[in-house]
Amino acid sequence: MPEQLDVLVICGSLRKGSYNAALARMLPQWAPASMALRPAASFASFPIYNADLQTTNGFPDEVNAWAEAIRRADGVIVVSPEYNWSIPGGLKNAIDWVSRMKEQPFKDKPVALQSAAGGILGGSRAQYHLRQSLTSIDAILFGRPEVIVTFAPQKFDEKTLELKDAAAIDLIKQQLAGFDKLIRRHSPKA
Ligand SMILES: Cc1cc2nc3c(=O)[nH]c(=O)nc-3n(C[C@H](O)[C@H](O)[C@H](O)COP(=O)(O)O)c2cc1C
């Protein structure tokens, strides 16, 4: 029996009623039994990256903790909306902080991407920008299937925020199963 994988889920939205946060919360029920998912801490309190801050004070404790959670994980899933056709600033800021670390947590880390957004492209542009930024810091990006939830308000229950779209759920299951395989191909621990 292979050991159970430990996968960290990072949400790119800080909003209480976030569709992406709702999606992130629902993932465990669609993951294979061989994969355990745990939510990452919020990056809401991270200061805006400034190299002078880093030089003067080092990395803030909460940034160190966020990085360590990524290091400990066998893989990472980023679930994020797109803001103005790109990565939400808070999430990009968090990635920028940890990218400056000597023991850079995304190096050789398998990462899968998911997005939900109000528009016709469902956050795909944020995904492609994340793909670009995370590749620049040596993450291993999962390819297909992509999970892109378009027109999010129509796909989530208005009251419970449950994802109701069967096609999206099917793709999510396929992605999580494929991600499990990708991690095992790359992880020395698995
Ligand atoms: C600053 C900002 C920029 C946005 N830009 C886009 C966009 O480029 N494409 C899109 O589909 N939706 C865009 N939206 C709408 C979001 O998709 C929508 O608010 C979505 O619910 C955000 O995700 P969340 O529910 O996880 O917070 C934007 C929203 C905000 C607040």
The ligand as an SDF file (V2000), in Angstrom:
LIG
                    3D

 31 33  0  0  0  0  0  0  0  0999 V2000
  -10.3970   43.0840   -8.3670 C   0  0  0  0  0  0  0  0  0  0  0  0
  -11.2510   42.1140   -9.1350 C   0  0  0  0  0  0  0  0  0  0  0  0
  -10.9410   41.7930  -10.4300 C   0  0  0  0  0  0  0  0  0  0  0  0
  -11.6810   40.8400  -11.1420 C   0  0  0  0  0  0  0  0  0  0  0  0
  -11.2940   40.4760  -12.3880 N   0  0  0  0  0  0  0  0  0  0  0  0
  -11.8950   39.4130  -12.9840 C   0  0  0  0  0  0  0  0  0  0  0  0
  -11.3860   38.8740  -14.2040 C   0  0  0  0  0  0  0  0  0  0  0  0
  -10.3910   39.3300  -14.7390 O   0  0  0  0  0  0  0  0  0  0  0  0
  -12.0190   37.8180  -14.7330 N   0  0  0  0  0  0  0  0  0  0  0  0
  -13.1280   37.2430  -14.1490 C   0  0  0  0  0  0  0  0  0  0  0  0
  -13.6490   36.2550  -14.6550 O   0  0  0  0  0  0  0  0  0  0  0  0
  -13.6470   37.7480  -13.0230 N   0  0  0  0  0  0  0  0  0  0  0  0
  -13.0440   38.8160  -12.4120 C   0  0  0  0  0  0  0  0  0  0  0  0
  -13.5290   39.2990  -11.2290 N   0  0  0  0  0  0  0  0  0  0  0  0
  -14.7540   38.7210  -10.6830 C   0  0  0  0  0  0  0  0  0  0  0  0
  -14.4230   37.4560   -9.9060 C   0  0  0  0  0  0  0  0  0  0  0  0
  -14.3340   36.3550  -10.7790 O   0  0  0  0  0  0  0  0  0  0  0  0
  -15.5070   37.1860   -8.8680 C   0  0  0  0  0  0  0  0  0  0  0  0
  -15.5840   38.2780   -7.9690 O   0  0  0  0  0  0  0  0  0  0  0  0
  -15.2330   35.8910   -8.1230 C   0  0  0  0  0  0  0  0  0  0  0  0
  -16.3530   35.6010   -7.3230 O   0  0  0  0  0  0  0  0  0  0  0  0
  -13.9690   36.0290   -7.2620 C   0  0  0  0  0  0  0  0  0  0  0  0
  -13.6270   34.8000   -6.7000 O   0  0  0  0  0  0  0  0  0  0  0  0
  -14.0520   34.4130   -5.2020 P   0  0  0  0  0  0  0  0  0  0  0  0
  -15.5310   34.1880   -5.2250 O   0  0  0  0  0  0  0  0  0  0  0  0
  -13.3050   33.1530   -4.9350 O   0  0  0  0  0  0  0  0  0  0  0  0
  -13.6540   35.5320   -4.2910 O   0  0  0  0  0  0  0  0  0  0  0  0
  -12.8080   40.2550  -10.5200 C   0  0  0  0  0  0  0  0  0  0  0  0
  -13.1430   40.6100   -9.2110 C   0  0  0  0  0  0  0  0  0  0  0  0
  -12.3700   41.5010   -8.5160 C   0  0  0  0  0  0  0  0  0  0  0  0
  -12.7180   41.8310   -7.0720 C   0  0  0  0  0  0  0  0  0  0  0  0
  1  2  1  0
  2  3  1  0
  2 30  2  0
  3  4  2  0
  4  5  1  0
  4 28  1  0
  5  6  2  0
  6  7  1  0
  6 13  1  0
  7  8  2  0
  7  9  1  0
  9 10  1  0
 10 11  2  0
 10 12  1  0
 12 13  2  0
 13 14  1  0
 14 15  1  0
 14 28  1  0
 15 16  1  0
 16 17  1  0
 16 18  1  0
 18 19  1  0
 18 20  1  0
 20 21  1  0
 20 22  1  0
 22 23  1  0
 23 24  1  0
 24 25  2  0
 24 26  1  0
 24 27  1  0
 28 29  2  0
 29 30  1  0
 30 31  1  0
M  END
$$$$
